[in-house]
Amino acid sequence: MNAWYGLFTVLILIALALLGIEQTGLYTFFGAVVPMVAIVLFLFGITYRVLKWARAPVPFKITTTTGQQKSLPWIKSDPLEAPATKMQVMGRMLLEILLFRSLFRNTKAELKNGSKLVYGATKWLWVGGLVFHYSFLVIFLRHFKYFAEPTPFFVTWLQNLDGFFQVGLPIIYLTDFAFVAGVSFLFLRRVWDPKLRYISLTADYFPLFLLLGIATTGILMRYFLKVDLVAVKELGMGLLMGQPVVSAEIGSIFYVHFFLVSVLIAYFPFSKLMHM
């Protein structure tokens, strides 16, 4: 039921955007007011959460390493598990941030033949996490072309790399479909595993369906339902300067996509997505 609640909430958001655009013509509301309010909520929420964490007392040190700490000269230490220098700390942090090292080393425990506890590797979550996060990052960076003129060099480089497997026009970006695959895996993992399904709440499913809604509307815009990209860029740059230029000619699907993105931005600081 928690999964259904999350899905219904996203469907209601899509319906609200469609009704607001097609029936009442609230272009300024969905194109300017909602995203600007979302940005304010995002900045306020991030600041609030960081300050709250900074004020939280830490009465004791929690050891999180599983390797040998540096001690006597003849005892071999583990520089990544128990770093003793700044360079070693940086190495561990980079592996965590860029490659999700702890998730790669994660194991699962299952009971076999009644009472026999067996530990095994669980690499699919690591692979799915990498696919999701890196495709999300590339898509996020690619969208910078709508907020700058001329287009930043790294956006052009990413587009060329992402679309190297060109089949006709428009160019197919691999990360678009990798992102959908990654989110779908994270969702199916929750509903397939009885233990995960038991502890999953609506707050676990809602972001996944919201991300799927954003990805689906984005793919529809790029490959099936065309929108006015010049007007989109004009709106994006206008929002950045605090003077948005809203056009009714962009297309309803864009405003649905933009509304879902705005909901994600506003929801982000107050959700489990703040694990970032």
C-alpha positions in Angstrom: 0.0 0.0 0.0 2.9 2.4 0.7 4.0 1.9 -2.9 0.5 2.7 -4.2 0.4 5.8 -2.0 3.6 7.1 -3.5 2.4 6.3 -7.1 -1.0 8.0 -6.6 0.7 11.1 -5.1 2.9 11.5 -8.2 -0.1 10.9 -10.5 -2.1 13.6 -8.7 0.8 16.0 -9.1 0.9 15.3 -12.9 -2.9 15.8 -13.1 -2.7 19.1 -11.2 0.0 20.4 -13.7 -2.0 19.3 -16.7 -5.2 20.8 -15.4 -3.5 24.0 -14.4 -1.9 24.4 -17.8 -4.5 23.1 -20.3 -7.7 24.2 -18.5 -6.8 27.4 -16.7 -3.6 28.5 -18.5 -1.5 29.1 -15.3 1.7 29.4 -17.3 3.3 32.0 -15.0 2.4 30.0 -11.9 3.9 26.7 -13.1 6.7 28.3 -15.1 7.9 31.0 -12.6 6.2 31.0 -9.2 6.5 27.3 -8.4 10.2 26.9 -9.4 11.2 30.1 -7.5 9.4 29.0 -4.4 11.0 25.6 -4.7 14.5 27.1 -4.9 13.7 29.2 -1.7 12.5 26.1 0.1 15.6 24.1 -1.1 18.0 26.7 0.2 16.1 27.2 3.5 15.9 23.4 4.0 19.5 22.7 3.2 20.6 25.5 5.6 18.3 24.3 8.3 19.4 20.7 8.1 23.1 21.6 8.1 22.8 23.9 11.1 20.8 21.3 12.9 23.5 18.7 12.3 26.2 21.1 13.4 24.4 21.8 16.7 23.9 18.1 17.5 26.1 16.9 20.3 28.6 14.1 19.7 29.3 12.7 23.2 31.5 9.8 22.1 33.5 8.6 19.1 32.0 5.9 17.0 34.6 3.7 15.4 33.6 2.8 11.8 36.8 1.2 10.6 37.4 -2.6 10.1 41.1 -2.6 9.4 44.3 -2.5 11.4 45.1 1.0 12.8 48.6 2.3 12.5 50.5 1.4 15.7 53.9 -0.3 16.0 56.3 -0.2 13.1 56.3 -4.0 12.5 52.5 -4.3 12.4 51.1 -3.7 9.0 48.3 -1.2 9.0 45.4 -0.7 6.5 45.6 2.8 5.1 42.2 2.9 3.6 40.3 1.2 6.5 42.1 3.1 9.2 43.8 6.1 7.6 46.4 7.9 9.7 47.4 10.7 7.3 45.5 13.4 5.4 46.3 11.7 2.1 45.0 8.4 3.3 41.8 10.1 4.6 41.4 11.7 1.2 41.9 8.4 -0.5 39.2 6.7 1.6 36.8 9.7 1.1 37.3 9.7 -2.7 36.6 6.0 -2.9 33.4 6.4 -0.9 32.2 9.5 -2.8 33.1 8.4 -6.3 32.8 4.6 -6.2 30.6 3.8 -3.1 33.3 1.6 -1.6 31.3 0.7 1.5 28.3 -0.4 -0.6 30.7 -2.5 -2.7 31.9 -4.3 0.4 28.4 -4.8 1.7 27.3 -8.4 2.4 24.0 -10.1 2.9 23.1 -12.7 5.6 20.6 -15.5 5.0 19.5 -18.6 6.9 20.2 -21.8 4.9 18.8 -25.3 5.8 17.0 -24.0 8.8 19.5 -22.5 11.1 22.7 -22.1 9.2 23.7 -18.5 8.8 25.4 -17.8 5.5 27.1 -14.6 4.3 27.3 -13.7 0.6 28.1 -10.9 -1.7 25.5 -8.4 -2.8 26.9 -6.4 -5.7 23.7 -5.7 -7.6 22.8 -2.8 -5.2 26.2 -1.3 -5.7 25.9 -1.6 -9.5 22.4 -0.1 -9.5 23.4 2.7 -7.2 26.4 3.6 -9.5 24.2 3.5 -12.6 21.5 5.7 -11.0 23.7 8.3 -9.4 26.2 8.8 -12.3 23.4 8.9 -14.9 21.6 11.4 -12.7 24.8 13.5 -12.4 25.4 13.5 -16.2 21.7 14.5 -16.9 21.9 17.2 -14.3 25.1 18.7 -15.8 23.7 18.4 -19.4 20.8 20.7 -18.4 23.2 23.6 -17.7 22.9 24.4 -21.4 19.5 25.9 -20.6 20.9 28.3 -18.0 24.0 29.7 -19.8 24.9 31.3 -23.1 27.2 30.3 -24.7 26.8 26.6 -23.7 29.5 25.6 -21.2 32.3 23.5 -22.8 31.8 20.6 -20.3 28.1 20.3 -21.4 29.2 19.9 -25.1 31.8 17.3 -24.1 29.3 15.4 -22.0 26.7 15.4 -24.8 29.2 14.1 -27.3 30.3 11.4 -24.9 26.7 10.5 -23.8 25.4 10.4 -27.4 28.4 8.5 -29.1 26.0 5.6 -29.9 24.1 7.7 -32.4 21.1 6.1 -34.1 19.3 8.6 -36.3 18.0 11.9 -34.9 17.5 13.0 -32.3 20.7 11.6 -30.8 20.0 9.0 -28.2 21.5 9.8 -24.8 22.5 6.5 -23.0 22.1 8.1 -19.6 18.4 8.8 -20.2 17.7 5.1 -20.3 20.4 4.1 -17.8 18.7 6.5 -15.3 15.3 4.9 -15.8 16.9 1.4 -15.4 18.6 2.5 -12.2 15.5 3.9 -10.6 13.4 0.9 -11.7 16.0 -1.4 -10.2 15.9 0.4 -6.8 12.0 0.2 -6.9 11.8 -3.4 -7.9 14.4 -4.3 -5.2 12.1 -2.9 -2.6 9.0 -4.7 -3.7 10.8 -8.0 -4.5 12.7 -8.4 -1.2 10.1 -9.3 1.5 12.4 -7.8 4.3 12.8 -4.5 2.4 9.1 -4.4 1.5 8.2 -4.8 5.1 10.3 -1.8 6.3 9.6 0.5 3.3 7.5 3.5 3.8 5.7 5.9 1.4 8.7 8.2 1.9 10.8 5.5 0.3 8.6 5.0 -2.7 7.5 8.6 -3.4 10.9 9.9 -4.5 11.4 6.9 -6.8 8.1 7.5 -8.6 8.8 11.2 -8.7 12.2 10.6 -10.4 10.5 8.1 -12.8 7.9 10.8 -13.6 10.6 13.4 -14.3 12.6 10.9 -16.5 9.5 9.8 -18.4 8.3 13.3 -19.2 11.9 14.3 -20.2 12.2 11.3 -22.5 8.8 12.1 -24.1 9.9 15.7 -24.7 13.2 14.7 -26.3 12.1 11.8 -28.5 8.4 12.0 -29.1 6.6 15.3 -28.1 8.6 18.3 -29.3 8.8 21.5 -27.3 10.2 24.9 -28.1 13.8 24.7 -26.9 14.5 28.3 -27.5 11.7 29.3 -25.2 12.8 26.8 -22.7 16.3 28.3 -22.6 14.8 31.8 -22.4 12.8 30.7 -19.4 15.8 29.0 -17.8 18.1 32.0 -18.2 15.3 34.4 -17.1 14.8 32.4 -13.9 18.5 32.5 -13.2 18.4 36.3 -13.5 15.2 36.7 -11.5 13.2 37.8 -14.6 11.5 34.7 -16.0 10.0 34.9 -19.5 7.1 32.4 -19.6 5.7 31.3 -23.0 2.5 29.4 -23.7 4.1 27.9 -26.8 6.6 25.7 -25.0 4.2 22.8 -24.6 2.2 21.3 -21.7 4.5 18.3 -21.3 7.3 20.7 -20.4 5.3 22.3 -17.6 4.5 18.9 -16.2 8.2 18.0 -16.3 9.2 21.4 -14.8 6.6 21.1 -12.1 7.8 17.6 -11.0 11.4 18.9 -11.0 10.3 21.8 -8.8 8.5 19.4 -6.4 11.7 17.3 -6.2 13.8 20.4 -5.4 11.4 21.6 -2.7 11.1 18.1 -1.2 14.8 17.3 -1.3 16.0 18.8 2.0 13.1 17.4 4.0 13.5 13.8 2.7 15.8 10.8 2.9 17.5 12.2 -0.3 19.5 14.3 2.1 21.8 11.4 2.6 23.9 13.2 0.0 
